[in-house]
Amino acid sequence: MHPNRQPMGDRDMKSRVLNVVLAAGVSTLTALAATAQDARDTIRIVGSSTVFPFSTAVAEQFGQSSDFPTPVVESTGSGGGLKLFCAGIGFEHPDITNASRRIKSSEVDRCAENGITDITEVMIGFDGIVLGSSRGADQLSIDIPDLWLALAAEVPDADGNIVANPYTMWNEIDDSLPAVAIRVMGPPPTSGTRDAFVELVMEGGCEHFEAVAMIEESDEDRFESICASIREDGVFIEAGENDNLIVQKLEADPNSFGIFGFSFLDQNINKIQGSMMNGVEPTFDNIASGDYPVSRSLYFYVKNAHIDVVPGITEFVAEFTSEDAWGPFGYLADKGLIPLPDEDRAAMAASANAATPLSM
């Protein structure tokens, strides 16, 4: 014992122990109160604007047919949703995110860095990407390489040199195209629709030009940049994640075009029409058969750590993967979702309802 320290009596010892216990109790009660305050009983869903109407339809049906509150669904874009989803575990973070493309390995890594190691992937069906216009305009028929020429930041000239895109009129690309200025509204880089458009149209279209293909052998990064970069000179206009805004602008300007999912075209078929791509019209049957060349898979992702914490997640997944919802005659088909084949749908439902973790 320190020479200046006096021995502690029994009463002082008991008093100190009691104070410690009381302090610990207050601390525990405060933590529990905070947890109870932060806890929520409503599923929170973020992500793709393309999947948004499907997810909203399931959420509304779920709220009406179950004892759980109707989930809150936000349209943040695929990239934005995955960023929110992967930020962490806890009530302040979303439980589910929708995506109009598959999750990237870098996003899986970001999730893991924040403690999210078990994610269930659910592919819900297919959608086509449409180049739409007002129903007051003539229907456009365009090949994918020509659409790349219209929207790429750089293109080959007559001598095979890569130059800044000089095209301002559609008929400058092909005289069978309309003699009007090229104006295309589309989604921002955070959108899964933008990612899929770049992959299927931009990267797919540039491969048809020998001058660009030759660059791949000597400079792969330059090749990828030429193929994927969309022009920023005002011809392509980023319209945000609000597809309704694109429809309003297309109605106001019959010479403009917009890029969005087939499901959105299907919901607004009285106002807008889809262009033919490589001679194929964007219809439910053409996308389902694989004839329409610009189609992609749609997904949602579940944070497994939230399943037993936020009430109703298991039941919501069961509703989404029920035949009444995503089957060929389900209510999501009425909204434009192209269902998975029967066997694939059954396997995906089993995986989803077992909360099978994603493996990449």
Buried (B, 14 or more C-beta within 10 A) or exposed (E): EEEEEEEEEEEEEEEEEEEEEEEEEEEEEEEEEEEEEEEBEBBBBBBBBBBBBBBBBBBBBBBEEBEBBBBBBBBBBBBBBBBBBBBBBEBEBBBBBBBBBBBBEEBBEBBEEEEBEBBBBBBBBBBBBBBBBBBEBEEBBBBBBBBBBBBBBBBBEEEEEBEEBEBEEBEBBEEEBBEBEBBBBBBBEBBBBBBBBBBBBBBBBBBBBEBBEEBBEEEEEBBBEBBBBBBEEEBBEBBBBEBEEBBEBBBEBEBBBBBBBBBBBBBBEEBBBBBBBBEBBBBBEBBBEEBBBBBBBBBBBBBBBBBEBBBBBBBBBBBBBBBEBBBEEBBBBEBBBBBBEEEEBEEBBEBBBEBBEBEE
